Amino acid sequence: QVQLVESGGGLVQPGGSLRLSCGASGSYSSIDVMSWYRQPPGKERELVASISRRAWTTYADSVKGRFTISRDNAKNMVYLQMNSLKPEDTAVYYCMMEVLARGIYWGAGTLVTVSS
């Protein structure tokens, strides 16, 4: 079993920054892609950013230039640095990891609220 735990969410004013973290624990061999998704209130879950084991990254157009995804393979951690936050970034943010030979795992989510 693999467990993912996110942290770093909270309330921030527009223009502010937050850094989300997600760690994996349990029994597994290797993690391939690590991603962050988000689900705004009343909307469907959407991909925010992904990073491969070799650090190839992809971003949603709405966050390009503002968010940065990174990972630490030794610690099995993934991070999302969010700058210049906007009210429309308000959502529950979920960590997702693709574990080789095991499948896809999700964290429980962490709430990010951007409001003055």
C-alpha positions in Angstrom: 0.0 0.0 0.0 1.2 3.5 -0.8 0.0 6.6 1.1 0.3 10.2 -0.1 0.1 13.1 2.3 -0.1 16.7 1.2 0.7 19.8 3.3 1.1 23.5 2.8 -2.4 24.7 2.0 -4.1 27.6 3.6 -5.4 31.1 3.2 -3.4 33.7 1.2 -4.1 37.1 -0.2 -4.1 37.7 -3.9 -0.5 38.1 -5.2 0.8 36.0 -2.4 2.7 32.7 -2.5 2.3 29.2 -1.1 4.4 26.0 -1.3 2.6 22.7 -1.3 4.4 19.5 -0.4 3.5 15.8 -0.9 5.3 12.8 0.4 4.8 9.1 -0.3 5.1 6.3 2.2 4.7 2.6 2.1 6.1 -0.3 0.2 7.0 0.4 -3.5 9.9 0.3 -5.9 9.9 3.5 -7.9 7.7 6.4 -8.7 7.3 7.6 -12.3 5.2 10.7 -12.8 4.3 13.0 -10.0 1.5 15.5 -10.5 -0.7 18.1 -8.9 -4.3 18.4 -9.7 -6.9 20.8 -8.3 -10.6 21.0 -8.0 -12.2 24.5 -7.7 -15.5 24.8 -5.9 -18.3 23.4 -8.1 -15.9 22.4 -10.9 -14.2 19.2 -12.1 -10.7 18.2 -11.1 -8.0 19.5 -13.5 -4.3 18.9 -14.0 -2.1 21.7 -12.7 1.4 20.4 -13.3 3.3 17.1 -13.8 6.9 16.1 -13.5 8.6 12.9 -14.8 11.3 11.1 -13.0 13.8 12.8 -15.3 12.3 16.2 -14.4 10.4 16.8 -17.6 7.6 19.2 -16.7 4.2 20.2 -18.0 1.8 22.9 -16.8 -1.7 24.0 -17.3 -1.8 27.2 -19.4 -3.5 29.0 -16.5 -0.5 28.6 -14.2 2.4 28.8 -16.5 5.0 31.4 -15.3 3.4 31.4 -11.8 3.7 27.9 -10.5 6.7 25.6 -10.4 6.7 21.9 -9.8 9.7 20.0 -8.5 10.6 16.7 -7.0 13.1 15.0 -4.7 13.5 11.4 -5.8 15.5 10.4 -2.8 12.8 11.6 -0.4 9.9 10.6 -2.7 8.5 14.2 -2.4 6.9 16.5 -4.9 6.5 20.2 -4.4 4.4 23.0 -6.0 5.6 26.5 -5.6 2.7 28.9 -6.3 3.4 32.6 -6.8 1.3 35.5 -7.8 -1.8 33.7 -6.6 -5.2 34.7 -7.9 -8.7 34.1 -6.5 -9.3 31.7 -9.3 -6.6 29.5 -8.0 -8.8 28.7 -5.0 -9.3 24.9 -4.9 -8.5 21.7 -3.2 -5.1 20.6 -4.5 -4.4 16.9 -4.8 -1.1 15.1 -5.2 -1.0 12.2 -7.6 1.8 9.7 -8.2 2.2 6.9 -10.7 4.0 4.0 -8.9 5.7 1.6 -11.2 4.0 -1.8 -11.3 1.5 -0.6 -8.7 -0.7 2.0 -10.3 -2.0 5.5 -9.5 -2.3 6.9 -6.0 -3.9 10.1 -4.7 -3.6 12.2 -1.6 -6.6 13.4 0.4 -6.1 17.0 -0.8 -5.2 20.3 0.8 -7.3 23.4 0.5 -5.9 26.6 -0.9 -8.0 29.7 -0.6 -6.9 33.0 -2.2 -8.9 35.9 -0.9 -8.5 39.3 0.6 
